[in-house]
Amino acid sequence: MGGTVTAVSSNGEYSFTKPNRESITLLAGLGVEGDVHAGVTVKHRSRVAQDPTQPNLRQVHLIHEELFEGVAGRGFRVGAGELGENITTRGIDLLGLPTGTLLRIGDHAVVEVTGLRNPCAQIDNFQRGLLKEVVGRGDDGRVFYKAGVMGVVKVGGVVRPGESIVVELPDGPHRPLERV
């Protein structure tokens, strides 16, 4: 099971969107080199306000490009990096992966999936109504999150568009992703 990197993005300043790059460098235990969310402890403002000593389980944000196609059918236009992700993928059901899945990206980098992205109201500031497309309630009443997954860097390396992603599922019983 695997897919492809279609874009990489980073930003050294707090901003909702992240510009696309030719490459990004993942640093083990930290995240994306030069990205505002890189670090051992939490960097997202809301998390820092709660407890700045929490471990950073959100070092790398990955979104499946297929999401952009899905929301386009409802009148939204979203491109790579515009929802703040670092790595845009194609061909992997990111939302269906269990906690602890390893994503082997390119020749060296490895990201461990820690959970679902918990999207915030800034998405509606980007495009009004988009938040309802990426978080909501299903017919069964359960909350769903579609704005990608978060992970931590286990093995660093340079990541470029076009590189392959190999999915390695964890041993034992699989735990579904929860928001982090």
N, C-alpha and C positions, 0 to 999 in steps of 0.2 A: 504494500500500500504506500502510495506516495503522491507527490505533486511537484509543483514548480513555484519558485519565487518570481512574481511578476513585477514587483517594485520594492524599493527600500527607501525609507524616509527617516529623517531625524531633525531635531531642532534643539539648539542650545538655550533657547528662551521659552518661557511659558507661553504657549499659543495653542489654540485648539487644533490647528492643522500643522502638518510637518512637511517641509519641502522634500521632493524626491531627490535622491542622490544616485551617483553612479555606483556607489558601494557604501556599506556601513561596516564598522568593526565591532563585533561582539566581544565583550570582556568578561571572562569567567567571574561569576559572583557579583557582577556590577550592572551589566546591561549594555546599552549601545554607547560606545565612546562618544563623548561630546553631547549626548542627549540630556535634557533637563531632568529626565526621570531615572537616570542611571544612579546607582548607589546600593549599598548594603541595606540601608534602612529606607523606609517609605519616602517618596518624593512628591506624590500627588498631594496637592494642597489640603484637600479635605481629610486625608489620612494623617498628614503631619499635624493638623489641628487636633485630632483625636488623641494621637500618641506617636510622637516622632521617633520612638525607639522600636516600633514594629518592624519586623523584617520586610524587605521589599520583595513581595511576590509578584510585582508588576513591572519587572525590569524591561520586558520586551512585550509589545502589543502586536498581535498578528490578526489580520482580517482576511477572510476569503473574498476574492474578487467577485465571486458569484453573488454576494450580497448586493453589490452595486447594480448588477443586472436586475436583481429582484426588485429593488426600490425604484429603478428606472421605470419599471412597468406601472408604478404608482405616481409617476410624474416627478421624481427626484433625480437630480443629476449629481453623482458623487464619483470622485476619482481617487486614485491611490494617494494616501497620505492625508486626505482631507478630513478623515475622522480621527486623526492623531495616531494612526498605527505606524509601527516601524517596518513591518514586513507584510506585504500583500501577497497572498498565495492564490493558487488555482489548483483544483483537482483533489483537495483534501477536505473532508467533512470535519473542520476544526471543532465545531460545536458538539459533535458526537464523540469526540475523543474522551477517554477516561483521564482522571487526574493522574499525574505522574508519567504520562506519555512523553517519550523522547522524540524530538524532531531533529534529525541529522540533516543539516543544511550545508550543501556544497561539500567541499573536501574535508572540512575540519569542525565547523561550529555545531554545537548541540544545545538545544533549548528544551528545558523540561516544562511541560504545560502545568500550570498551577491552578487555573480556574477561568471562569468567564469574566469578561469585562463587564463592569457595572456602569452602563452609560449614564451620563448626567444631563441636566437641562441645557448645557451648552450646545448639545446637538440641535435643539430647536432654535438656538440663536444662529446657528450655521444655516439651517433650512427649516423654516416653520413646519411642524407636523412630522418631521423625520424621526423624532424620538419614539412616536407611536409605532413606527415601522420596525424599530430595532429592540424595543422592550414593550411588553404588553401582557395580556392574559389570553391563554388559549381557551377553546370551547369548554375544557374541563376546569377552568378557573385558575390553573397554575400559571405562574409568571414565567415568561420566556425572555431570554436575552439572546440577541443575534449580532451584537456588535463586536464579535471576535473573542479571542482568548488571550490570556496573559501567561507569561512564563518567566523563568529565570535561566540565566546562561550557565550551563554546566561546563562547556568547553568553548573557548573563544575562537574567533576566526573572522575573516572577511566574508561578507555576504553580498552577492550581486544579483541583479535580475537575470533570469534564465537558469539559475542554478537549481538543481534537484533538491527535493525534500523527501527523506525516507522516514516513515513513521515506524516507531518501535513501541509497541504496547507494553505496559508494565506486566509483571508476573502477578499471579494470584487473582483474587476477586477484584474486578474493576469498580472503582468509585466514580460515579458520574461527576461532572464538573459542577462546581458551585461558584457563585460570584465571589471575586476577591477584590 
